Amino acid sequence: MCRKFYQKGCREPPLPFSIIIVVIVTIVKYMTAFYYKNGDNRIMIIYDPFWKTLKDKGISTYTLINKYHISSSTIDRLRRNRGISTLKINDLCRILNCRVEDILEYVESDDEQPL
């Protein structure tokens, strides 16, 4: 490996590209873990009714993933009360044969930003 990348005749970058990617992925992973650990105090949509509906209908997350092709990342977002698209909400309502209220619930937050 050349000591200086700009050195005449040196064609190698100072660090292999794979090491740079590993460092970036590690940083993103820790930032994501920090975000999920500390959470967003302004969560206003919760998916607690979804879990009750799922249990009442006798459908497992395994079935949602394998039979209905709902991604595992969508299930994870539901577990963590993160946003999902209205298309996914529509798909879940069709699969579970239920209403939107059976999937999500709006909860007022004390520290909402003014409109």
Secondary structure, 3 states (H helix, E strand, C coil): CCCCCCCCCCCCCCCCHHHHHHHHHHHHHHHHHHHHHHCCCCCCEECHHHHHHHHHHCCCHHHHHHCCCCCHHHHHHHHCCCCCCHHHHHHHHHHHCCCHHHCCEECCCCCCCCC
